[in-house]
Amino acid sequence: MAPRPEPTAPFHSVQFALRMLETVARERDGISEERLCREAGLAPGDLDAMLRMLLREGYLHRLDDGSYVVGAALLQLSGGGRETALRERLQYTLEDLRDSLGAAVYLSQYQDGELEVVQYADGPRAPLVNQWVDFRSAVHATAIGKCLLSQLDHEARRDHLSRHKTARLTSRTITDENVLLNSLDQQPSSVPTLDLQEYAVGTVCAAVPVTAGSSVGCLALSLPVEDAHRLRRTAEALSRRAAPVMLSLAI
């Protein structure tokens, strides 16, 4: 029988994971899987999926007797030097995503009214998009930018567009602000945002929301246009794998 897939809704996965970590942290000598399931209030199927993810990411450790204690990754993020530990943890996750998805991967945030690419992972087989126009001036044309805008309210979107005009970058770029705003209104949060050569000819991209508290962020990937047939499948995989990034930011 194939293993149950990990939950596909990153936000709910993070809620489950935090509940589990809080439960385990209260038991310094370890907690059994049965007690963890009962005290965290999770269904057995959800527990199995979360345990796999938390063990893989180093947030939990399984003792020889089968009980669970907090792992090294959680101790690092909870102790001193959190900023450095968080950056290293996120970079590890981005590089793992790059290798498993075969695409360049980006972590971005919307801070002080501007887009910022915080970290990224690329390589010879996963090249970065050619940033021929500053991403901050091309929010309307990139998957990253549109994903971030979709998380803002209408007034904040209007404010951004008043400061950054919707210039035509390729023949596919949406330059009509009303069309852009309407598309953002209709963008489901559970569906990856796509850029099909709207920013740069020869590159396709996808982005999914990554939230922690009140912060606005996203996880994105880019592919050469010859790999466009992989975009939707790879974007869905990115969405399924977004939970560890959100969890690292939330701890």
C-alpha positions as CSV (number, residue, x, y, z in Angstrom):
1,M,0.0,0.0,0.0
2,A,1.4,3.4,-1.0
3,P,2.1,5.9,1.8
4,R,-0.5,8.5,2.4
5,P,0.6,11.7,0.7
6,E,1.4,14.7,2.8
7,P,-1.3,17.3,3.2
8,T,-1.7,19.6,0.2
9,A,-2.9,22.7,2.1
10,P,0.3,24.3,3.5
11,F,-1.4,26.7,5.9
12,H,-3.4,23.9,7.6
13,S,-0.3,21.7,7.6
14,V,1.6,24.3,9.5
15,Q,-1.2,24.6,12.0
16,F,-1.1,20.9,12.6
17,A,2.7,20.9,12.8
18,L,2.8,23.7,15.4
19,R,0.2,21.9,17.5
20,M,2.3,18.8,17.4
21,L,5.6,20.6,18.2
22,E,4.0,22.3,21.2
23,T,2.7,19.0,22.5
24,V,6.1,17.3,22.1
25,A,8.0,20.2,23.7
26,R,5.9,19.7,26.9
27,E,7.3,16.2,27.3
28,R,11.0,16.4,27.7
29,D,11.4,12.6,28.2
30,G,9.5,11.9,25.0
31,I,5.9,11.2,24.0
32,S,4.4,8.1,22.3
33,E,2.7,8.3,19.0
34,E,-0.6,7.3,20.5
35,R,-0.4,10.1,23.2
36,L,0.7,12.6,20.6
37,C,-2.2,11.8,18.4
38,R,-4.6,12.1,21.3
39,E,-3.2,15.3,22.9
40,A,-2.7,17.1,19.6
41,G,-6.2,16.3,18.5
42,L,-5.2,14.9,15.1
43,A,-6.6,12.0,13.1
44,P,-4.2,9.1,12.7
45,G,-3.8,9.8,9.0
46,D,-2.9,13.4,9.6
47,L,-0.5,12.4,12.3
48,D,1.4,10.0,10.0
49,A,1.8,12.7,7.3
50,M,3.0,15.3,9.8
51,L,5.4,13.0,11.5
52,R,7.1,12.2,8.2
53,M,7.5,15.9,7.4
54,L,8.7,16.9,10.9
55,L,11.2,14.1,11.1
56,R,12.5,14.8,7.6
57,E,13.0,18.5,8.4
58,G,14.7,17.8,11.8
59,Y,12.0,19.3,13.9
60,L,11.3,16.0,15.7
61,H,13.6,13.1,16.6
62,R,12.5,9.6,17.2
63,L,14.0,7.7,20.1
64,D,14.9,4.0,20.1
65,D,11.8,3.2,22.1
66,G,9.6,4.8,19.5
67,S,8.7,8.0,21.4
68,Y,9.3,11.5,20.0
69,V,11.3,14.5,21.3
70,V,12.1,17.9,19.8
71,G,14.8,17.8,17.1
72,A,17.9,19.8,16.4
73,A,16.3,22.1,13.9
74,L,13.6,23.2,16.3
75,L,16.2,23.8,19.1
76,Q,18.3,25.9,16.7
77,L,15.4,28.1,15.7
78,S,14.1,28.5,19.2
79,G,17.5,29.5,20.7
80,G,19.9,32.3,20.3
81,G,21.1,33.2,16.8
82,R,17.7,32.6,15.4
83,E,18.2,34.9,12.4
84,T,21.3,33.0,11.2
85,A,19.7,29.6,11.9
86,L,16.5,30.6,10.1
87,R,18.4,31.7,7.0
88,E,20.4,28.5,6.9
89,R,17.3,26.4,7.4
90,L,15.5,28.2,4.6
91,Q,18.4,27.9,2.3
92,Y,18.6,24.1,3.0
93,T,14.9,23.8,2.1
94,L,15.2,25.9,-1.0
95,E,18.1,23.9,-2.3
96,D,16.2,20.7,-1.6
97,L,13.3,22.0,-3.6
98,R,15.6,23.1,-6.4
99,D,17.0,19.6,-6.7
100,S,13.7,17.7,-6.4
101,L,11.7,20.0,-8.7
102,G,14.5,20.7,-11.2
103,A,13.9,24.5,-11.2
104,A,15.3,27.6,-9.7
105,V,13.4,28.5,-6.5
106,Y,12.8,31.9,-4.9
107,L,11.5,33.0,-1.5
108,S,10.1,36.6,-1.6
109,Q,8.3,39.0,0.8
110,Y,6.3,42.2,0.4
111,Q,7.9,44.6,2.8
112,D,7.3,48.4,3.2
113,G,5.4,48.5,0.0
114,E,8.0,46.7,-2.1
115,L,8.8,43.2,-3.4
116,E,12.0,41.7,-2.1
117,V,13.6,38.4,-3.1
118,V,14.9,37.2,0.3
119,Q,16.6,34.0,-0.7
120,Y,16.9,31.8,-3.8
121,A,18.5,28.5,-4.9
122,D,19.7,28.0,-8.5
123,G,22.2,25.8,-10.3
124,P,23.6,24.8,-13.7
125,R,20.4,22.8,-14.4
126,A,18.1,25.3,-12.7
127,P,19.1,28.7,-14.0
128,L,17.7,31.9,-12.5
129,V,15.4,34.1,-14.6
130,N,17.3,36.8,-16.4
131,Q,16.4,39.9,-14.3
132,W,16.5,42.4,-17.1
133,V,14.0,44.7,-15.3
134,D,14.1,45.1,-11.5
135,F,11.5,42.8,-10.0
136,R,10.3,45.7,-7.8
137,S,9.2,47.5,-11.0
138,A,7.7,44.5,-12.6
139,V,5.3,43.2,-9.9
140,H,2.4,43.2,-12.4
141,A,4.3,40.9,-14.8
142,T,5.9,38.3,-12.6
143,A,4.4,35.3,-10.8
144,I,6.1,36.4,-7.6
145,G,4.7,39.9,-7.9
146,K,1.1,38.8,-8.7
147,C,1.1,36.3,-5.9
148,L,2.2,38.9,-3.4
149,L,-0.4,41.4,-4.7
150,S,-3.1,38.8,-4.5
151,Q,-2.5,38.7,-0.7
152,L,-3.0,42.5,-0.3
153,D,-6.3,44.2,0.0
154,H,-7.7,46.3,-2.9
155,E,-6.4,49.6,-1.4
156,A,-2.9,48.3,-1.0
157,R,-2.9,46.9,-4.5
158,R,-4.0,50.3,-5.9
159,D,-1.3,52.0,-3.9
160,H,1.4,49.8,-5.3
161,L,0.2,50.3,-8.9
162,S,0.2,54.1,-8.4
163,R,3.9,53.9,-7.6
164,H,4.8,51.2,-10.2
165,K,3.2,51.6,-13.6
166,T,2.2,48.5,-15.5
167,A,4.8,48.8,-18.3
168,R,4.7,46.4,-21.2
169,L,7.7,44.0,-20.9
170,T,6.7,41.4,-23.5
171,S,3.7,40.9,-25.8
172,R,2.0,38.9,-23.0
173,T,2.3,41.5,-20.2
174,I,-1.0,42.6,-18.8
175,T,-0.8,46.5,-18.8
176,D,-4.5,47.3,-18.1
177,E,-4.7,47.9,-14.4
178,N,-8.4,47.0,-14.2
179,V,-7.8,43.7,-16.0
180,L,-4.9,43.0,-13.7
181,L,-6.9,43.8,-10.5
182,N,-9.8,41.7,-11.7
183,S,-7.4,38.7,-12.3
184,L,-6.0,39.1,-8.8
185,D,-9.6,39.2,-7.4
186,Q,-10.3,35.9,-9.1
187,Q,-7.0,34.2,-8.2
188,P,-7.7,31.3,-5.7
189,S,-5.2,31.2,-2.9
190,S,-4.9,27.4,-3.3
191,V,-3.9,27.6,-7.0
192,P,-0.4,28.7,-8.1
193,T,0.0,32.0,-9.8
194,L,1.6,31.7,-13.2
195,D,3.7,33.9,-15.5
196,L,3.8,32.6,-19.0
197,Q,6.5,34.8,-20.6
198,E,4.9,38.0,-19.2
199,Y,8.1,39.2,-17.6
200,A,10.7,37.7,-19.9
201,V,10.6,35.9,-23.3
202,G,11.9,32.4,-22.8
203,T,10.9,31.9,-19.1
204,V,7.8,30.7,-17.4
205,C,7.2,31.0,-13.6
206,A,4.8,30.0,-10.8
207,A,4.3,31.2,-7.2
208,V,2.4,30.1,-4.2
209,P,1.6,32.1,-1.0
210,V,3.8,31.6,2.1
211,T,2.4,33.3,5.2
212,A,3.6,33.5,8.7
213,G,1.5,35.8,11.0
214,S,0.8,39.0,9.2
215,S,3.7,38.8,6.8
216,V,3.0,38.5,3.0
217,G,5.3,36.2,1.2
218,C,5.6,33.6,-1.5
219,L,7.6,30.7,-2.8
220,A,8.2,30.7,-6.6
221,L,10.0,28.8,-9.3
222,S,11.2,29.5,-12.8
223,L,11.7,27.3,-15.8
224,P,13.1,27.8,-19.4
225,V,10.2,28.0,-21.8
226,E,11.2,24.6,-23.3
227,D,10.2,23.1,-20.0
228,A,6.8,24.9,-19.9
229,H,5.0,21.5,-20.2
230,R,6.3,20.8,-16.6
231,L,5.1,24.1,-15.1
232,R,1.7,23.2,-13.7
233,R,2.8,19.8,-12.4
234,T,6.0,21.4,-10.8
235,A,4.0,24.3,-9.4
236,E,1.6,21.9,-7.7
237,A,4.5,20.0,-6.2
238,L,5.9,23.4,-5.0
239,S,2.6,24.1,-3.3
240,R,2.6,20.7,-1.5
241,R,6.2,21.3,-0.3
242,A,5.6,24.9,1.0
243,A,4.7,23.8,4.5
244,P,8.3,23.4,5.8
245,V,9.1,27.0,4.7
246,M,6.0,28.4,6.4
247,L,6.8,26.3,9.5
248,S,10.4,27.7,9.7
249,L,9.0,31.3,9.5
250,A,6.3,30.6,12.1
251,I,8.5,29.1,14.8
